[in-house]
Amino acid sequence: MRKLLPLIGNPHGSGRSALTCRYRCGDACFHEVPNTSDNEYVGDVIARAYSRRSMLRSAAVVTVATAAGTAVTLGAGGGQSAEAAPSADPKAVSGEAARGLRFKAVAPNTDDRVTVPEGHDQNVVIRWGDPIVKGAPAFNPDKQTAAAQAGQFGYNNDFLSLLPLGGGYERQQLLVANHEYTDENLMFKGYDPANPTREQVEVAWAAHGLGVVVVQEDHRSGKLTAVGRHQLNRRLTATSEFRLTGPAAGSALLKTSADRTGTKVLGTLNNCSGGTTPWGTTLHGEENFNQYFANAGQVTDPAEAARLKRYGVSTGATERKWERFDKRFDCLQEPNESHRFGWVVELDPYDPNSVPRKRTALGRFKHEGAQPRLTEDGRPVVYMGDDERFDYFYKFVSSKQMKRGDSRAAKEHNLTLLDEGTLYVAKLTGDSPAAEVDGSGKLPADGQFDGSGVWIKLATASASGNVSHVEGMTAEEVFVFTRQAGDKVGATKMDRPEDIEPSPRTGRVYVVLTNNTDRGKAGKAGADEANPRNLNKHGQILELAENFDDPAGDGFAWRLFLVAGDPNDASTYFAGFPKEKVSPISCPDNVTFDPYGNLWISTDGNQLGSHDGLFGVATAGERRGELKQFLTVPRGAETCGPLVQDKRVLVAVQHPGEIDGASVEKPQSVWPDGPGRIVRPAVVSVWRKDGKNIGV
């Protein structure tokens, strides 16, 4: 039996520190759940589903292509999966690990460093404060200014994308990063949370946003080095100009005293994960934007008060007190400003003069990420999760086809792809009787948590006019208040949908559900087949296959791929793989795929006593479900933005040292630069010392 490390103490009863909860999401998990709608829970649906099992047995069959090019099916109901789960008999699994996962797993640990497998090396690519824009000064933690930070790498790097430069620059790539939020306690000496100075606030504004920086490859290894002051390097901050586009642009719901057109926004906030498009742009999800806006509790208009409450906007003063320095962060003075955040941002990183666009057709909620795939006829489909307890996951299907090539006409056309199409929300049905889903995580009689689902139309955007599919809401209201639209149509309440990624090999979609310790509490939704554990502190990953492998379709089959936690816990599940042969994992968050089709999972808030880390898991073959830990991050840190290439793995090490009681004067981590130096979030590259491909 594997002996796990003792659980690190935390008064919040989670793997996150109270400091993380304050600065990351404004203590979201300690406020009332925003979703108080009475739409059906999955458990209610399951009870009826059992009585019509025969109908479910004849539901549509989903076909997807495996990496080998053969067809497999995932039954849509009745437990009739045509692809049986691998045997749980340890003797049935032999040979070496799946290709891409052939490394010695890192053991759980609490070391204050990035720990990588034997035979691997690493370097810090870029840190918070490193100058990237021409004219930016070297980082000086004792003399920070907003002007300096606006030209330096931002704070708390999250989503990462690497794009080719080409044109004779094969050894250079374009690194794009999100800068999600700021930890003022860890940034400024003598910081007083009750009385921040204007300079501190303006530095924080400049440390939020997006960063673009060229990186140079070492030809002998996977080492990457930032190229400072390159002409393509760029910083976008909380005061940079962004443009609203799509069906809600220009709406009265988005107009403010500073922007009478409802089309121009200053800044982007709390960018978490994102995506990279086939046409060469990057997508960035605005997540916990609600915490930056104050005084929603004093709004007297009943409709607007309800809207603000549904999005969890701060009822009183905010943690950072930005409302003292700019009225747009005060709901009483600028009631529409908060509506201008919570979108997916599209950036053209190849054009340093372009204005990024907030794509309103993709809906407004706490976007964790946005990863597109293409339909057979070339239309983008974007999958998105709303990172909140008991909220929903969505997809957007464009009505326009992507144009191939690098011509100016193709580029201009492709920058309109996410402005027209249909927004959907997911509703899931389990195929087991309610009595077999008891909240313990015990598998039902058919041996899997699985079922079918439908995509419910919310609204359609088009040049000829926008159409709402939700009774009682206009199209503009659906796009701006998407959560309420999901409530009205009875979408399925999930355990914090975070990153959602389609496999580039199989087309299957992996929905990451990080955790939900409110599941099953008095007055809250109990366990259901998609969310099978009450007081769910470890999370799960759902595997979804679109009917007939058509991303634009309105139906799908689903099953749980992983149910996370200590493998010694009977409630865990690793796609049927022998549990004594996997690494323990808790609180899956961001995901990506390697060149061999394996899913790589980063964690946030590990509940098993170890630091957060990065894990690879096989998604196909006899070793499907084999999960191995590749690295761990330093004390107080979270693993973000994973990228897995042939010869390197890239991670964003976010909020190192973010532990209760920590400050600049009393650091709780010495990473990355050692004792006596300020703790700094950074991007890390990992590679094999022998120069061979990762995991082979």
C-alpha positions as CSV (number, residue, x, y, z in Angstrom):
1,M,0.0,0.0,0.0
2,R,1.2,3.5,-0.8
3,K,1.7,5.7,2.2
4,L,0.8,9.3,1.5
5,L,2.2,12.3,3.1
6,P,0.3,13.8,6.1
7,L,-2.2,16.4,5.1
8,I,-0.8,19.9,5.3
9,G,-2.7,21.9,7.8
10,N,-5.1,24.6,6.5
11,P,-7.9,26.4,8.3
12,H,-10.0,26.4,5.1
13,G,-10.0,22.6,5.1
14,S,-8.7,22.4,1.6
15,G,-5.4,22.1,-0.3
16,R,-5.4,25.8,-0.9
17,S,-4.3,28.4,1.6
18,A,-6.6,31.1,2.9
19,L,-4.2,33.6,1.1
20,T,-4.9,31.9,-2.2
21,C,-8.6,32.0,-1.6
22,R,-8.5,35.7,-0.9
23,Y,-6.4,36.8,-3.9
24,R,-7.3,34.1,-6.5
25,C,-11.1,34.2,-6.4
26,G,-12.2,36.5,-3.6
27,D,-13.1,33.6,-1.2
28,A,-15.6,32.3,-3.7
29,C,-16.0,28.9,-1.9
30,F,-16.8,30.6,1.3
31,H,-19.7,32.7,-0.1
32,E,-23.2,31.5,-1.0
33,V,-23.2,29.4,-4.1
34,P,-24.3,31.8,-6.9
35,N,-26.4,29.1,-8.6
36,T,-29.6,29.0,-6.6
37,S,-31.8,28.0,-9.6
38,D,-34.3,25.2,-9.2
39,N,-33.5,23.5,-12.5
40,E,-33.3,19.7,-12.3
41,Y,-30.3,18.1,-10.8
42,V,-28.8,15.1,-12.7
43,G,-30.0,12.8,-9.9
44,D,-33.6,13.8,-10.7
45,V,-33.1,13.0,-14.3
46,I,-31.5,9.6,-13.5
47,A,-34.5,8.4,-11.5
48,R,-36.7,8.9,-14.6
49,A,-34.0,7.6,-16.9
50,Y,-34.2,4.2,-15.3
51,S,-37.8,3.8,-16.2
52,R,-37.0,4.4,-19.9
53,R,-33.8,2.4,-20.1
54,S,-35.0,0.6,-23.2
55,M,-35.3,4.0,-25.0
56,L,-31.7,4.9,-23.9
57,R,-30.4,1.5,-25.1
58,S,-31.5,2.6,-28.6
59,A,-29.9,6.1,-28.4
60,A,-27.5,7.3,-30.9
61,V,-24.1,5.6,-31.0
62,V,-21.0,7.8,-31.0
63,T,-18.2,6.9,-33.3
64,V,-14.7,8.2,-32.9
65,A,-11.4,7.3,-34.6
66,T,-8.6,6.0,-32.5
67,A,-5.0,6.9,-33.0
68,A,-4.6,3.7,-35.0
69,G,-7.3,4.8,-37.4
70,T,-9.9,2.1,-36.4
71,A,-13.3,2.9,-35.1
72,V,-14.5,2.5,-31.6
73,T,-17.9,3.2,-30.0
74,L,-19.0,4.6,-26.7
75,G,-22.5,3.5,-26.0
76,A,-25.0,6.3,-25.3
77,G,-27.0,4.6,-22.7
78,G,-27.9,1.5,-20.8
79,G,-24.3,0.8,-19.9
80,Q,-23.9,-0.8,-23.3
81,S,-20.3,0.4,-23.9
82,A,-18.9,-1.2,-27.0
83,E,-15.4,-0.4,-25.8
84,A,-15.0,-2.3,-22.6
85,A,-13.0,-0.8,-19.8
86,P,-9.6,-2.4,-19.3
87,S,-9.4,-5.2,-16.9
88,A,-8.7,-4.3,-13.3
89,D,-6.6,-7.4,-12.9
90,P,-3.0,-6.2,-12.3
91,K,-1.7,-9.4,-14.1
92,A,-3.5,-8.4,-17.2
93,V,-1.2,-5.3,-17.7
94,S,2.3,-6.0,-18.9
95,G,5.1,-4.4,-20.7
96,E,6.4,-0.9,-20.4
97,A,4.4,2.3,-20.0
98,A,2.5,3.9,-22.8
99,R,4.6,5.8,-25.3
100,G,5.1,9.3,-24.0
101,L,4.9,8.1,-20.3
102,R,8.1,6.1,-20.1
103,F,9.8,8.0,-17.2
104,K,10.2,7.2,-13.6
105,A,7.2,8.8,-11.7
106,V,8.1,11.5,-9.3
107,A,7.0,10.6,-5.7
108,P,4.6,12.9,-3.8
109,N,6.7,15.4,-1.8
110,T,6.7,18.8,-0.1
111,D,10.1,20.0,-1.4
112,D,10.5,23.7,-2.1
113,R,11.6,23.3,-5.7
114,V,10.4,22.0,-9.0
115,T,11.0,18.2,-8.8
116,V,11.4,16.4,-12.1
117,P,12.0,12.7,-13.0
118,E,15.5,11.2,-12.9
119,G,17.5,11.9,-16.1
120,H,15.7,15.2,-16.7
121,D,16.9,18.8,-16.3
122,Q,15.2,22.2,-16.1
123,N,15.6,26.0,-16.3
124,V,13.6,29.0,-15.5
125,V,12.5,30.6,-18.8
126,I,11.2,33.9,-17.4
127,R,10.1,35.3,-14.1
128,W,7.8,38.0,-12.8
129,G,9.4,41.4,-13.4
130,D,11.9,40.3,-16.1
131,P,12.0,43.1,-18.7
132,I,10.5,42.1,-22.1
133,V,9.6,45.4,-23.8
134,K,12.1,47.8,-25.2
135,G,12.9,50.5,-22.6
136,A,11.7,48.4,-19.6
137,P,14.1,48.5,-16.7
138,A,15.5,45.5,-14.8
139,F,13.3,44.3,-12.0
140,N,13.9,46.0,-8.6
141,P,11.4,44.7,-6.0
142,D,12.1,47.8,-3.8
143,K,11.4,50.3,-6.5
144,Q,8.4,49.0,-8.4
145,T,6.4,51.4,-10.6
146,A,3.4,50.9,-12.8
147,A,5.4,52.2,-15.8
148,A,8.2,49.6,-15.2
149,Q,5.8,46.7,-14.7
150,A,3.9,47.5,-17.9
151,G,7.1,46.5,-19.8
152,Q,8.0,43.6,-17.6
153,F,6.7,40.0,-17.4
154,G,3.5,40.0,-15.3
155,Y,2.5,38.2,-12.2
156,N,1.1,34.8,-11.6
157,N,1.6,33.3,-15.1
158,D,-1.1,30.7,-16.0
159,F,-2.1,29.6,-19.5
160,L,0.9,29.2,-21.9
161,S,1.0,28.9,-25.7
162,L,4.1,28.4,-27.9
163,L,3.8,29.4,-31.5
164,P,6.3,29.0,-34.3
165,L,8.0,32.1,-35.7
166,G,9.3,30.5,-39.0
167,G,10.9,32.6,-41.6
168,G,14.4,31.4,-40.8
169,Y,13.8,31.6,-37.0
170,E,13.3,27.9,-36.4
171,R,15.1,28.0,-33.1
172,Q,12.7,30.7,-31.8
173,Q,9.1,30.5,-30.7
174,L,6.5,33.0,-29.5
175,L,5.5,32.4,-25.9
176,V,2.1,33.8,-24.8
177,A,1.2,33.8,-21.2
178,N,-1.8,34.8,-19.0
179,H,-1.2,36.8,-15.9
180,E,-4.1,35.8,-13.8
181,Y,-4.0,37.8,-10.5
182,T,-1.7,39.5,-8.0
183,D,-0.5,38.6,-4.5
184,E,0.1,42.1,-3.1
185,N,1.3,40.6,0.2
186,L,4.1,38.8,-1.6
187,M,4.9,41.8,-4.0
188,F,5.3,44.8,-1.7
189,K,7.2,45.3,1.5
190,G,5.0,46.7,4.3
191,Y,1.8,46.1,2.4
192,D,-1.3,47.1,4.3
193,P,-4.3,45.3,2.8
194,A,-6.7,47.8,4.4
195,N,-4.9,50.8,2.9
196,P,-3.1,50.1,-0.4
197,T,-1.4,53.0,-2.0
198,R,-2.2,54.3,-5.5
199,E,1.3,53.2,-6.7
200,Q,0.7,49.7,-5.4
201,V,-2.7,49.5,-7.1
202,E,-1.3,50.8,-10.4
203,V,1.5,48.3,-10.2
204,A,-1.1,45.5,-9.7
205,W,-3.1,46.8,-12.7
206,A,0.1,46.6,-14.8
207,A,0.9,43.1,-13.4
208,H,-2.4,41.6,-14.6
209,G,-3.2,40.8,-18.2
210,L,-1.3,39.0,-21.0
211,G,2.3,38.7,-22.0
212,V,4.0,37.9,-25.3
213,V,7.7,37.2,-25.5
214,V,10.0,35.5,-28.0
215,V,12.0,32.6,-26.6
216,Q,15.2,31.1,-27.9
217,E,15.8,27.3,-28.0
218,D,19.1,25.7,-27.1
219,H,19.9,23.3,-29.9
220,R,21.4,20.7,-27.5
221,S,18.6,20.6,-25.0
222,G,15.0,21.7,-24.2
223,K,16.3,24.8,-22.6
224,L,14.4,28.0,-23.5
225,T,15.7,31.6,-22.9
226,A,13.5,34.7,-23.1
227,V,14.6,37.2,-25.8
228,G,14.2,40.6,-24.1
229,R,13.0,43.6,-26.0
230,H,12.2,41.7,-29.2
231,Q,9.9,43.6,-31.6
232,L,7.1,41.1,-31.1
233,N,7.3,41.2,-27.3
234,R,4.2,42.8,-25.7
235,R,2.4,43.4,-22.4
236,L,-1.4,43.9,-22.1
237,T,-2.6,45.1,-18.7
238,A,-5.7,46.1,-16.8
239,T,-5.6,49.5,-18.5
240,S,-4.8,48.4,-22.1
241,E,-7.5,48.9,-24.8
242,F,-9.6,45.9,-25.7
243,R,-12.5,45.7,-28.1
244,L,-15.9,44.1,-27.6
245,T,-17.1,42.3,-30.7
246,G,-20.0,40.0,-31.7
247,P,-23.7,40.0,-30.8
248,A,-23.5,42.0,-27.5
249,A,-21.1,44.6,-28.7
250,G,-22.8,48.0,-28.5
251,S,-25.5,46.8,-26.3
252,A,-26.9,49.1,-23.7
253,L,-25.9,46.5,-21.1
254,L,-22.3,47.2,-21.9
255,K,-22.2,51.0,-22.1
256,T,-20.5,53.1,-19.4
257,S,-19.9,56.8,-18.8
258,A,-16.4,56.4,-20.3
259,D,-17.6,54.3,-23.2
260,R,-20.9,55.4,-24.7
261,T,-20.5,52.9,-27.6
262,G,-20.3,49.8,-25.5
263,T,-17.5,48.5,-27.6
264,K,-14.2,49.6,-25.9
265,V,-13.0,48.2,-22.6
266,L,-9.9,49.0,-20.6
267,G,-8.2,45.9,-19.5
268,T,-8.6,42.2,-19.0
269,L,-8.7,40.5,-15.6
270,N,-8.1,37.2,-14.0
271,N,-7.2,35.4,-17.2
272,C,-6.9,31.7,-16.2
273,S,-6.5,29.1,-18.9
274,G,-7.1,29.5,-22.7
275,G,-6.5,27.9,-26.0
276,T,-4.6,28.1,-29.3
277,T,-6.6,28.4,-32.5
278,P,-5.8,26.6,-35.8
279,W,-5.6,30.1,-37.4
280,G,-2.7,31.2,-35.2
281,T,-4.3,33.3,-32.5
282,T,-4.7,32.6,-28.7
283,L,-7.8,32.6,-26.5
284,H,-7.8,33.7,-22.9
285,G,-10.6,33.1,-20.4
286,E,-11.5,35.8,-17.9
287,E,-12.4,33.8,-14.8
288,N,-12.9,35.3,-11.3
289,F,-13.5,38.8,-12.5
290,N,-16.4,39.3,-10.0
291,Q,-14.0,39.9,-7.1
292,Y,-12.7,43.2,-8.6
293,F,-16.0,45.0,-8.4
294,A,-17.4,46.5,-5.2
295,N,-20.7,47.3,-3.5
296,A,-23.1,45.0,-5.4
297,G,-24.9,44.6,-2.1
298,Q,-26.0,48.3,-2.3
299,V,-27.5,48.1,-5.8
300,T,-31.3,48.7,-5.4
301,D,-32.6,47.7,-8.8
302,P,-33.9,44.2,-8.3
303,A,-33.1,42.8,-11.7
304,E,-29.5,44.2,-11.7
305,A,-29.0,43.1,-8.0
306,A,-30.0,39.5,-9.0
307,R,-27.7,39.5,-12.0
308,L,-24.7,40.7,-9.8
309,K,-25.5,38.1,-7.2
310,R,-25.7,35.3,-9.8
311,Y,-22.1,36.2,-10.8
312,G,-20.9,36.5,-7.2
313,V,-19.9,40.1,-7.5
314,S,-18.5,41.5,-4.2
315,T,-21.3,42.9,-2.0
316,G,-19.1,45.4,-0.2
317,A,-15.5,46.5,-0.5
318,T,-13.1,44.4,-2.5
319,E,-10.0,42.7,-1.3
320,R,-7.7,45.0,-3.3
321,K,-9.7,48.2,-2.8
322,W,-9.4,49.3,-6.5
323,E,-12.7,51.1,-6.3
324,R,-11.0,53.8,-4.2
325,F,-8.8,54.7,-7.2
326,D,-11.1,54.1,-10.2
327,K,-14.9,54.4,-10.1
328,R,-15.3,51.8,-12.8
329,F,-14.7,49.2,-10.1
330,D,-17.7,50.5,-8.1
331,C,-21.0,49.0,-9.1
332,L,-22.9,52.0,-7.7
333,Q,-21.0,54.4,-9.9
334,E,-20.6,52.2,-13.0
335,P,-23.3,49.5,-12.9
336,N,-22.4,48.1,-16.3
337,E,-18.6,47.9,-16.0
338,S,-18.6,44.4,-14.5
339,H,-20.6,43.2,-17.5
340,R,-17.6,44.0,-19.7
341,F,-15.5,41.2,-18.0
342,G,-16.0,37.4,-18.0
343,W,-15.5,37.0,-21.7
344,V,-13.1,35.0,-23.9
345,V,-10.4,37.3,-25.3
346,E,-8.8,36.6,-28.7
347,L,-5.2,37.9,-29.2
348,D,-3.2,38.0,-32.4
349,P,0.3,37.6,-30.9
350,Y,2.0,38.0,-34.3
351,D,0.8,41.6,-34.5
352,P,2.0,43.8,-31.6
353,N,-0.2,46.6,-32.7
354,S,-3.5,44.7,-32.8
355,V,-6.3,45.4,-30.4
356,P,-7.4,42.2,-28.6
357,R,-11.1,41.3,-28.9
358,K,-13.5,40.1,-26.3
359,R,-15.8,37.7,-28.1
360,T,-19.3,38.1,-26.8
361,A,-20.8,35.3,-28.9
362,L,-19.0,32.8,-26.6
363,G,-21.0,33.9,-23.6
364,R,-20.1,35.6,-20.3
365,F,-19.3,33.5,-17.2
366,K,-16.2,32.5,-15.2
367,H,-14.2,31.2,-18.2
368,E,-11.5,28.8,-17.3
369,G,-10.4,28.2,-20.8
370,A,-11.4,27.9,-24.5
371,Q,-10.0,25.3,-26.7
372,P,-11.3,25.0,-30.3
373,R,-11.5,22.1,-32.8
374,L,-12.8,22.1,-36.3
375,T,-15.8,20.4,-37.8
376,E,-15.4,18.4,-41.0
377,D,-16.3,21.4,-43.1
378,G,-13.8,23.7,-41.2
379,R,-16.0,25.5,-38.7
380,P,-14.5,26.2,-35.2
381,V,-16.1,24.6,-32.2
382,V,-15.0,26.0,-28.8
383,Y,-15.5,24.1,-25.5
384,M,-15.7,26.1,-22.3
385,G,-16.2,25.5,-18.6
386,D,-17.7,27.9,-15.9
387,D,-15.4,27.4,-12.9
388,E,-18.0,27.6,-10.1
389,R,-19.6,25.0,-7.8
390,F,-22.8,23.7,-9.4
391,D,-22.3,25.6,-12.7
392,Y,-22.2,24.5,-16.3
393,F,-20.1,23.7,-19.3
394,Y,-20.7,25.0,-22.8
395,K,-19.7,25.0,-26.4
396,F,-19.9,27.5,-29.3
397,V,-20.3,26.4,-32.9
398,S,-19.2,28.9,-35.5
399,S,-21.3,29.4,-38.6
400,K,-18.2,30.4,-40.6
401,Q,-15.5,28.2,-42.1
402,M,-11.9,28.8,-41.5
403,K,-9.8,29.9,-44.5
404,R,-6.5,28.2,-45.0
405,G,-3.3,30.1,-45.8
406,D,-1.4,33.2,-44.6
407,S,-2.9,35.8,-46.9
408,R,-4.2,39.0,-45.5
409,A,-7.7,38.1,-46.7
410,A,-7.6,34.8,-44.9
411,K,-6.3,36.3,-41.7
412,E,-9.0,39.1,-41.7
413,H,-11.7,36.5,-42.3
414,N,-10.5,34.2,-39.6
415,L,-10.6,37.0,-37.1
416,T,-14.4,37.1,-37.5
417,L,-14.9,33.3,-36.9
418,L,-15.9,33.7,-33.2
419,D,-18.4,36.4,-33.7
420,E,-21.2,34.4,-35.5
421,G,-22.6,31.0,-34.5
422,T,-24.6,29.3,-31.8
423,L,-23.9,29.0,-28.1
424,Y,-25.0,25.8,-26.3
425,V,-25.0,24.5,-22.7
426,A,-24.8,20.8,-21.7
427,K,-27.4,18.6,-20.0
428,L,-26.3,15.1,-18.9
429,T,-28.3,12.0,-18.2
430,G,-26.9,9.0,-16.3
431,D,-27.9,5.5,-17.3
432,S,-27.9,3.9,-13.8
433,P,-30.8,3.9,-11.3
434,A,-30.5,6.6,-8.6
435,A,-30.1,4.0,-5.9
436,E,-26.8,2.9,-7.4
437,V,-25.3,6.3,-7.1
438,D,-25.1,6.7,-3.3
439,G,-22.5,9.5,-2.9
440,S,-19.7,7.2,-1.9
441,G,-18.2,6.9,-5.4
442,K,-18.9,3.2,-5.6
443,L,-19.3,2.1,-9.2
444,P,-22.9,1.2,-10.3
445,A,-23.8,-2.3,-11.5
446,D,-22.7,-1.7,-15.1
447,G,-19.2,-0.9,-14.0
448,Q,-19.0,2.7,-15.2
449,F,-20.3,6.1,-14.4
450,D,-21.7,7.0,-17.9
451,G,-24.7,8.1,-19.9
452,S,-25.8,10.4,-22.6
453,G,-26.3,14.1,-23.0
454,V,-27.7,16.9,-25.1
455,W,-26.4,20.4,-26.1
456,I,-29.2,22.9,-25.5
457,K,-29.3,26.0,-27.7
458,L,-29.0,29.3,-25.9
459,A,-28.6,31.9,-28.6
460,T,-27.5,32.3,-32.2
461,A,-25.5,35.3,-33.5
462,S,-25.5,36.2,-37.1
463,A,-24.9,39.3,-39.3
464,S,-28.6,39.2,-40.2
465,G,-29.8,39.3,-36.6
466,N,-29.4,37.6,-33.3
467,V,-31.8,35.0,-32.0
468,S,-32.5,33.9,-28.4
469,H,-33.5,30.3,-27.8
470,V,-34.3,31.0,-24.2
471,E,-37.8,32.0,-23.3
472,G,-38.1,35.3,-21.6
473,M,-34.5,36.5,-22.5
474,T,-33.4,38.5,-25.5
475,A,-30.3,37.4,-27.4
476,E,-28.2,40.2,-25.9
477,E,-29.3,39.1,-22.4
478,V,-28.4,35.5,-23.1
479,F,-24.9,36.5,-24.2
480,V,-24.3,38.9,-21.3
481,F,-26.1,36.9,-18.6
482,T,-25.3,33.4,-19.8
483,R,-25.5,31.8,-16.4
484,Q,-29.1,32.8,-16.0
485,A,-29.8,31.4,-19.5
486,G,-28.3,28.1,-18.4
487,D,-30.5,28.1,-15.3
488,K,-33.7,28.6,-17.4
489,V,-33.0,25.7,-19.7
490,G,-32.2,23.2,-17.0
491,A,-28.4,22.7,-17.6
492,T,-26.6,20.1,-15.5
493,K,-25.0,21.4,-12.3
494,M,-21.4,20.2,-12.2
495,D,-18.4,20.1,-9.8
496,R,-16.5,23.2,-10.9
497,P,-16.0,22.7,-14.7
498,E,-12.5,24.0,-15.4
499,D,-10.4,23.2,-18.5
500,I,-12.1,21.4,-21.4
501,E,-9.9,20.0,-24.1
502,P,-10.7,18.0,-27.3
503,S,-8.1,15.3,-28.1
504,P,-6.5,16.2,-31.5
505,R,-6.2,12.4,-32.1
506,T,-9.6,11.0,-31.2
507,G,-11.9,14.0,-31.1
508,R,-13.0,12.9,-27.6
509,V,-13.5,15.9,-25.2
510,Y,-12.1,15.8,-21.6
511,V,-14.0,17.9,-19.1
512,V,-12.1,18.6,-15.9
513,L,-14.2,18.9,-12.8
514,T,-11.8,20.1,-10.0
515,N,-13.8,19.5,-6.9
516,N,-17.0,20.6,-5.0
517,T,-17.0,20.1,-1.2
518,D,-20.6,21.4,-1.2
519,R,-21.9,18.4,-3.1
520,G,-24.4,16.7,-0.9
521,K,-24.6,19.3,1.9
522,A,-27.9,20.2,3.3
523,G,-29.9,22.2,0.7
524,K,-27.3,21.5,-2.0
525,A,-27.4,19.0,-4.9
526,G,-26.5,15.4,-3.9
527,A,-24.3,13.0,-5.9
528,D,-25.3,12.0,-9.4
529,E,-23.7,9.8,-12.0
530,A,-21.5,12.6,-13.4
531,N,-20.6,13.9,-10.0
532,P,-20.7,10.7,-7.9
533,R,-19.2,11.7,-4.6
534,N,-20.7,13.9,-1.9
535,L,-18.3,16.4,-0.2
536,N,-16.1,15.9,-3.3
537,K,-12.7,17.3,-2.5
538,H,-10.6,15.5,-5.1
539,G,-12.5,16.0,-8.4
540,Q,-12.9,13.9,-11.6
541,I,-12.5,14.1,-15.4
542,L,-15.3,13.3,-17.7
543,E,-14.8,11.9,-21.2
544,L,-17.3,13.1,-23.8
545,A,-17.8,11.8,-27.4
546,E,-20.0,13.8,-29.8
547,N,-22.6,11.8,-31.7
548,F,-21.1,10.5,-34.9
549,D,-18.0,12.4,-34.1
550,D,-19.7,15.6,-35.2
551,P,-18.6,18.6,-33.0
552,A,-21.5,20.6,-34.3
553,G,-24.1,18.0,-33.3
554,D,-26.5,18.3,-30.4
555,G,-25.9,15.0,-28.7
556,F,-23.1,13.1,-27.0
557,A,-22.2,10.1,-24.9
558,W,-20.1,10.5,-21.7
559,R,-18.4,8.6,-19.0
560,L,-16.0,9.4,-16.2
561,F,-12.5,8.8,-17.2
562,L,-10.8,9.5,-13.8
563,V,-12.2,9.8,-10.3
564,A,-9.3,11.4,-8.5
565,G,-7.9,10.9,-5.0
566,D,-5.7,8.4,-3.1
567,P,-5.7,5.2,-5.2
568,N,-6.1,3.2,-1.9
569,D,-9.5,4.9,-1.6
570,A,-12.3,2.7,-3.0
571,S,-14.0,5.7,-4.5
572,T,-11.2,6.5,-7.0
573,Y,-11.2,5.2,-10.5
574,F,-8.6,5.3,-13.2
575,A,-10.4,4.2,-16.4
576,G,-10.2,0.6,-15.0
577,F,-6.4,0.6,-14.8
578,P,-5.0,-1.2,-11.7
579,K,-5.0,1.4,-9.0
580,E,-1.8,0.2,-7.3
581,K,0.1,1.1,-10.4
582,V,-0.9,4.8,-10.6
583,S,0.3,8.0,-8.9
584,P,-2.1,9.7,-6.4
585,I,-3.8,12.8,-7.9
586,S,-6.1,15.4,-6.4
587,C,-7.9,18.5,-7.8
588,P,-7.2,18.3,-11.6
589,D,-7.3,21.7,-13.2
590,N,-5.6,22.4,-16.6
591,V,-5.0,19.8,-19.2
592,T,-3.1,19.3,-22.5
593,F,-2.2,16.5,-24.9
594,D,1.3,15.2,-25.8
595,P,2.3,14.2,-29.4
596,Y,1.2,10.5,-28.6
597,G,-2.4,11.3,-27.5
598,N,-1.8,11.1,-23.7
599,L,-3.6,13.6,-21.5
600,W,-1.4,15.7,-19.2
601,I,-3.1,17.1,-16.1
602,S,-2.0,19.9,-13.8
603,T,-3.4,20.1,-10.3
604,D,-4.6,23.0,-8.1
605,G,-5.1,22.5,-4.3
606,N,-3.8,18.9,-3.8
607,Q,-5.7,17.4,-0.9
608,L,-3.3,14.5,-0.3
609,G,-0.5,16.2,1.5
610,S,1.8,16.6,-1.4
611,H,2.6,19.7,-3.5
612,D,0.7,20.2,-6.7
613,G,2.1,18.7,-9.8
614,L,1.8,17.6,-13.4
615,F,0.7,14.1,-14.4
616,G,0.4,12.2,-17.7
617,V,-2.3,9.6,-18.3
618,A,-2.8,7.2,-21.2
619,T,-6.2,7.6,-22.9
620,A,-6.2,4.6,-25.2
621,G,-4.9,1.0,-25.4
622,E,-4.4,-1.6,-22.7
623,R,-2.7,0.9,-20.5
624,R,-5.6,3.4,-20.7
625,G,-5.9,5.0,-17.3
626,E,-2.2,4.6,-16.4
627,L,-1.4,7.8,-14.6
628,K,2.2,8.9,-13.7
629,Q,3.4,12.1,-11.9
630,F,6.0,14.0,-14.0
631,L,6.8,16.9,-11.6
632,T,5.9,18.8,-8.5
633,V,6.0,22.5,-7.9
634,P,7.5,24.5,-4.9
635,R,5.8,25.3,-1.6
636,G,2.5,27.1,-1.9
637,A,2.6,27.0,-5.7
638,E,0.1,25.7,-8.3
639,T,0.9,24.0,-11.6
640,C,-0.5,25.9,-14.5
641,G,-0.3,26.2,-18.3
642,P,1.2,22.8,-19.2
643,L,2.6,22.3,-22.7
644,V,4.1,19.0,-23.8
645,Q,6.3,19.0,-26.9
646,D,8.5,16.3,-28.3
647,K,11.6,17.4,-26.4
648,R,10.3,19.6,-23.6
649,V,7.6,20.1,-21.0
650,L,6.6,23.7,-20.1
651,V,4.8,24.7,-16.9
652,A,3.8,28.0,-15.3
653,V,4.7,27.9,-11.6
654,Q,2.0,30.2,-10.2
655,H,1.9,31.8,-6.7
656,P,4.9,30.1,-5.1
657,G,5.0,30.8,-1.3
658,E,1.3,31.7,-1.2
659,I,0.8,30.3,2.3
660,D,-1.1,31.8,5.2
661,G,1.1,34.3,7.1
662,A,3.5,34.8,4.1
663,S,4.7,38.3,3.2
664,V,7.7,39.8,1.5
665,E,9.3,40.1,5.0
666,K,8.3,36.5,6.0
667,P,8.5,34.4,2.8
668,Q,7.3,30.8,2.9
669,S,9.3,29.8,-0.1
670,V,12.7,30.6,-1.5
671,W,11.9,29.6,-5.1
672,P,13.2,30.4,-7.7
673,D,16.3,32.4,-6.7
674,G,17.1,31.2,-3.2
675,P,17.2,32.7,0.3
676,G,17.2,36.5,0.6
677,R,15.5,37.0,-2.8
678,I,11.8,37.8,-3.4
679,V,9.6,34.9,-4.4
680,R,8.6,35.2,-8.0
681,P,6.1,33.2,-10.2
682,A,7.9,31.9,-13.3
683,V,7.8,29.7,-16.4
684,V,9.9,26.5,-16.3
685,S,11.1,24.3,-19.1
686,V,12.0,20.6,-18.5
687,W,13.9,18.2,-20.9
688,R,15.7,14.9,-21.0
689,K,19.5,15.2,-20.3
690,D,20.2,12.7,-23.1
691,G,18.4,14.9,-25.7
692,K,15.8,12.3,-26.5
693,N,12.0,12.9,-26.7
694,I,10.1,13.1,-23.5
695,G,8.6,9.8,-22.3
696,V,9.9,7.5,-25.1
